[in-house]
């Protein structure tokens, strides 16, 4: 989204065009319920600072709460990043996460306006046990620094025909270490995710306009509209769009 109208000749983020886009949306749809985005590049944010900060400020001024900038980090292992031609380095990612927290961490009715979401891929060429350890330790570091992550995606590699990875796999073994993946997924979900969700949506937070989806036993589940909306379980009657107060976390 930050590269919208990027001026290649001047190597500048087109802040004015981004402002026109967001303010234009607000002008034609003043009563909109949701204005969220999705993908952004952490290296692009770091390498185009301070313009990237102004662009993020425009998004935060005009979006609706609970928004996410999804970062395709893929790996915190520099060897893996270099081997797979992943743009930027770890310092770029750290900088982008800190910047989005600083600007987007303001809360409306208890919910942050804009936070990073991180995507990771397991099974990339060059991956070792150390790659998993580096990921876990870096996520713990963010937690200790109180840098909020709205969500963490842990994905396994898929080989699509006629891609560079597909040609690479003809001569090299490309696979996910399922034992390591399962172990570190458990650690991240239970030690990182569970604590992050408590900090992003603390007890007492009111989630507006939650839409009923399905039931399991006595619990009815729903989500608000948005980018990666939080799943909410309700004990008792809940069959229409409702405002729900957070009582506990699962």
C-alpha positions in Angstrom: 0.0 0.0 0.0 2.9 2.4 0.8 4.2 2.0 -2.8 1.0 3.2 -4.3 2.0 5.8 -6.9 5.7 5.4 -5.9 7.9 7.8 -7.9 10.6 5.6 -9.3 12.6 8.5 -10.8 12.7 10.4 -7.5 12.7 7.3 -5.4 10.0 8.8 -3.2 6.8 7.6 -1.6 3.9 9.5 -3.1 2.5 10.8 0.2 0.2 13.3 -1.6 -1.4 10.6 -3.7 -1.9 8.3 -0.6 -3.5 11.2 1.2 -5.8 11.8 -1.7 -6.8 8.1 -1.8 -7.6 7.8 1.9 -9.3 11.2 2.2 -11.2 10.5 -1.0 -12.5 7.2 0.4 -13.7 9.0 3.6 -15.3 11.7 1.5 -17.4 9.3 -0.7 -18.1 6.9 2.2 -18.2 9.1 5.4 -20.2 6.4 7.3 -18.1 3.4 6.4 -17.7 0.7 9.1 -14.3 -0.7 8.0 -11.3 0.8 6.2 -8.4 -1.7 6.5 -5.4 -2.6 4.4 -3.1 -5.6 4.3 0.4 -5.9 2.8 3.3 -3.6 3.4 7.1 -4.2 3.0 9.2 -3.6 6.1 12.3 -3.0 4.1 10.5 -0.4 2.0 9.3 1.3 5.2 12.8 1.4 6.7 14.6 2.5 3.5 12.1 5.2 2.7 12.0 6.9 6.1 10.9 9.6 7.1 8.4 9.6 4.2 7.1 6.2 5.2 6.3 7.7 8.6 4.1 10.4 7.0 2.4 7.8 4.9 1.6 5.6 7.9 0.3 8.7 9.7 -2.2 9.2 6.8 -3.4 5.6 7.1 -3.8 5.9 10.9 -5.7 9.2 10.6 -8.2 7.8 8.1 -8.5 4.0 8.8 -10.8 2.3 11.3 -9.4 0.6 14.4 -8.0 -2.9 14.3 -6.1 -2.5 11.1 -3.0 -4.4 10.1 0.1 -3.9 8.0 1.2 -7.5 7.0 4.9 -7.9 6.7 6.3 -10.8 4.7 9.3 -11.4 6.9 9.5 -15.1 6.0 12.6 -15.8 8.1 14.9 -14.1 10.7 17.8 -16.2 9.5 20.1 -14.0 7.4 21.5 -17.0 5.6 18.0 -18.1 4.6 17.0 -14.5 3.6 20.1 -14.1 1.4 19.7 -17.5 -0.3 16.0 -16.8 -1.1 16.5 -13.2 -2.2 14.3 -11.8 0.5 14.6 -8.0 0.5 16.0 -6.1 3.5 17.7 -7.2 6.7 16.7 -7.8 10.3 17.3 -4.2 11.2 14.8 -3.1 8.6 12.2 -5.3 10.1 12.9 -4.1 13.6 12.7 -0.5 12.5 9.4 -1.0 10.7 7.8 -2.9 13.6 8.8 -0.1 16.0 7.6 2.7 13.7 4.2 1.1 13.1 3.8 0.6 16.9 4.8 4.2 17.6 2.4 5.7 15.1 -0.4 3.1 14.9 -0.5 2.0 18.6 -3.0 4.7 19.6 -6.2 3.1 20.7 -9.8 3.9 19.8 -12.2 2.4 22.4 -9.4 0.2 23.6 -8.4 -1.2 20.2 -5.1 -0.2 18.4 -5.6 1.7 15.1 -2.8 -0.1 13.2 -0.3 -2.8 14.1 2.1 -5.1 12.3 1.2 -8.7 11.3 4.1 -11.0 10.6 4.2 -13.8 8.0 6.8 -16.6 8.1 7.5 -19.5 5.7 9.1 -22.8 6.9 11.0 -25.1 4.6 12.9 -22.5 2.6 16.3 -23.5 1.2 19.1 -22.9 3.7 16.9 -23.5 6.7 18.3 -25.2 9.8 17.4 -25.8 13.4 19.0 -22.4 14.1 16.5 -20.7 11.8 13.7 -21.8 14.2 15.6 -20.7 17.2 16.3 -17.3 15.8 12.6 -16.8 15.0 11.5 -17.8 18.5 14.1 -15.6 20.2 13.3 -12.6 18.0 9.6 -12.9 18.8 10.4 -13.1 22.5 12.5 -10.0 22.1 9.5 -8.1 20.7 7.4 -9.3 23.6 10.0 -8.1 26.1 10.2 -4.7 24.4 6.4 -4.5 24.5 6.2 -4.2 20.7 2.8 -5.4 19.7 2.1 -7.8 16.9 -1.5 -8.1 15.8 -1.0 -11.6 14.5 1.7 -14.1 13.4 1.2 -16.4 10.4 3.3 -19.6 10.4 3.2 -21.2 6.9 4.8 -24.2 5.3 6.4 -23.9 1.9 4.4 -24.9 -1.2 6.3 -25.5 -4.5 4.5 -24.1 -7.5 5.4 -25.3 -11.0 7.7 -23.1 -13.2 8.9 -21.0 -10.3 12.6 -20.6 -9.3 11.9 -22.8 -6.2 10.4 -25.5 -8.5 13.5 -25.5 -10.7 15.7 -25.5 -7.5 13.8 -28.5 -6.1 14.7 -30.6 -9.2 18.3 -30.8 -7.9 17.9 -30.1 -4.2 15.7 -31.4 -1.4 13.1 -28.8 -0.3 10.9 -29.9 2.6 9.6 -28.8 5.9 11.1 -30.4 9.1 7.7 -31.2 10.5 9.0 -32.2 13.9 10.7 -28.8 14.3 7.7 -26.9 12.8 5.3 -28.6 15.2 7.6 -27.9 18.2 8.2 -24.2 17.5 4.6 -23.6 16.4 3.5 -24.9 19.8 6.1 -22.6 21.6 5.1 -19.5 19.6 1.3 -20.1 19.9 1.5 -20.7 23.7 4.3 -18.3 24.8 4.1 -15.5 22.3 0.6 -15.4 20.7 -1.2 -15.9 24.0 0.6 -13.0 25.7 0.3 -10.7 22.6 -3.4 -11.2 22.4 -3.8 -10.1 26.0 -1.9 -6.9 25.3 -3.6 -6.1 22.0 -7.1 -6.7 23.4 -6.8 -6.4 27.2 -9.7 -7.3 29.5 -12.5 -4.8 29.4 -11.9 -3.9 25.7 -15.2 -3.6 23.8 -15.2 -5.1 20.3 -17.9 -3.4 18.2 -20.2 -5.0 15.6 -19.2 -8.7 16.2 -21.1 -10.9 13.6 -22.2 -14.4 14.7 -20.6 -17.2 12.7 -21.0 -20.6 14.4 -21.6 -22.5 17.6 -19.7 -25.2 19.5 -21.6 -26.6 22.4 -22.7 -23.7 24.7 -20.2 -21.2 23.0 -21.2 -19.0 20.1 -18.4 -17.6 18.0 -18.2 -14.5 15.9 -15.9 -11.9 14.4 -16.1 -8.2 13.5 -15.4 -7.3 9.8 -11.8 -6.4 9.1 -8.3 -7.6 8.3 -7.7 -10.8 10.2 -10.6 -10.2 12.7 -10.3 -11.6 16.1 -12.4 -14.7 16.9 -14.6 -14.2 19.9 -16.5 -16.8 21.9 -19.6 -15.8 23.8 -21.5 -17.8 26.5 -25.2 -17.1 26.2 -27.4 -15.4 23.6 -25.6 -14.0 20.6 -27.3 -14.3 17.2 -27.1 -10.8 15.7 -24.4 -8.1 15.3 -23.3 -7.1 18.8 -20.8 -5.2 20.9 -18.8 -7.7 23.0 -16.6 -6.9 26.0 -13.5 -9.0 26.5 -13.7 -10.9 29.7 -10.9 -13.4 29.2 -8.5 -14.9 26.6 -8.1 -18.3 25.0 
